Amino acid sequence: MTVLVVAVLQLALALHVRTTLVDAAAEGARYAAAGRTAAEGAERTRALVRAALTPAYADDVSVARTTVGGLDVVEVTVRAPLPVVGLLGPSATVEVAAHALAEGP
């Protein structure tokens, strides 16, 4: 029973981290797409990740302008540790990306 509870808690923690990273990447993409620079979008993403998780999760954020389906978009990619045994134990890596339609030149 204890193993099952720990497994469920670990799954919930991993999903929380992934969902938080996706949300921060999406917000950073929207921020950069609204006429701001890629650096400002990356910093916005990092600030959101730092506020919700630990600073180590905000180390690898990249922003690029690209084309998806013929539309100019801003893509924010975040690579971070995915906790395997709590937030302090060994970890795997998760990569998430989010896009937002570019609103300017």
Number of C-alpha atoms within 10 A of each C-alpha: 6 7 8 9 10 13 13 12 14 17 16 12 18 20 14 14 22 20 13 16 29 21 18 28 31 23 21 31 32 24 22 30 24 15 12 15 13 21 15 15 28 26 19 20 29 23 16 19 24 16 10 13 16 10 13 12 19 23 14 14 22 18 25 17 18 14 14 12 6 7 11 18 22 28 27 28 25 25 17 21 20 21 21 16 17 15 16 8 8 11 14 10 10 15 15 18 19 21 24 22 19 22 14 9 6
